[in-house]
């Protein structure tokens, strides 16, 4: 059964604190939009689709705090604060812009707060349905006996429903095909080791944990049939921002003749960007690299570069699996076509 990363209950958002996984299942109660902002910023919840849904609920909680006559003037403060939590994932902006659009259409109505809350609930349900469709489209691409390599966490903890890239792997297995998975630990936050490993064990999928630097050799030894990852933002030409280390995997896959797939909802595609050069890349606290939990592993004064994401060029991508179908090159032409369907 898939793990739920968030739950809307009694007009508050219950968030599974993923920083403590796999050792503790502890939940945080978000009653205000600032609680939601901190849950996203501090990575209590993470994964592009989930933070979009979470931000939708945060927007409602912010509006709920306002007097009705204040909403039109002050909603932008709430939107901008939530937007600043994680700048790379486009789902965050997409969800908040959708909430803003619904708010503007209904300003002055007595039940505006109820309308905003219902829109957040609707976004959550839609995102879950998208993941199921992505998983079904993706499963059809892979034969019995496929060995996958995946990076970071793209399962139910990062999305709603089965997941995106990991959802494809789960559905391939659920369809009766035999699968195996190599998954990277995903430094520095270890989402692969902590989260993907947990989901694979729960799903009963044979899997092997490797360090990020082992991936090239695993590919070289012909142990991998396909690499599949998620996405935080995809530009119009197919360039894809994803967890740091994804670009490296794409280069290694291309060198070794291994197909490289992206699985993501259409809400992760930013058609306003011509290429990945325009994607803002979040840089995080150096302590994530110099420490593991509270244990320091680097000498005092160590200089650190800690980008949370990198950009994989479209030339390295075999296909992008979305809820609308599988998109092949030329990506710009085909993504634009699919966006109109």
URFEN-V401641 format. One record per pair of residues at least 6 apart in sequence whose C-alpha atoms are under 6 Angstrom apart, sorted by the first residue. I is the first residue (numbers start at 0). J is the second residue. Records with the same first field share a line. If there is no record, write none. Layout:
# URFEN-V401641
I = J  J
This chain:
# URFEN-V401641
1 = 155
2 = 155
4 = 15  156
5 = 13  14
6 = 12  13
11 = 29  30
12 = 28  29
13 = 27  28
14 = 26  27
15 = 25  26
16 = 25  26  43
17 = 43  44
18 = 43
21 = 193
29 = 35
31 = 60
32 = 57  60  61
35 = 57
36 = 81
38 = 44
40 = 84
45 = 157
46 = 157
47 = 88  90  231
48 = 90  158
49 = 157  158
51 = 90  91  94
52 = 123
55 = 94  119
56 = 119
59 = 115  116
87 = 279  280
88 = 231  232
89 = 232  267
90 = 266  267
127 = 159  160
129 = 322
130 = 162  163
132 = 322
133 = 321  322
134 = 166  167  170
137 = 167
138 = 167  170  171
143 = 176  177
144 = 177  178
145 = 178
146 = 178  179  180  223  224
147 = 180  223  225  226
148 = 180  181  182  226
149 = 182  226  227  228
150 = 182  183  228
151 = 185  190  191
152 = 190  191  195
153 = 162  163  164  165  229
154 = 161  162  165  166
155 = 161  162
163 = 262  263
164 = 227  228  229  262
179 = 205  206
180 = 206
181 = 206  207  208
182 = 208
183 = 191  208  209  210  211
184 = 191  192  210
185 = 191
187 = 288
215 = 251
225 = 257  258
226 = 259
227 = 259  260  261
228 = 261
229 = 261  262  263
230 = 240  241  263
231 = 240  241
232 = 239  240  267  268
233 = 239  268  269
234 = 269  270  272  274  275
235 = 270  272  273  331
236 = 274  330  331
237 = 313  330
238 = 274  275  311  312  313
239 = 310  311
240 = 309  310
241 = 308  309
242 = 308
243 = 307  308  309
246 = 310  311
249 = 315
258 = 317
259 = 316  317
260 = 317  318  319
261 = 319
262 = 319  320
263 = 321
264 = 321  322
281 = 306  307
282 = 305  306  307
283 = 305
285 = 303
289 = 295  296  297
290 = 296
318 = 326  327
319 = 325  326
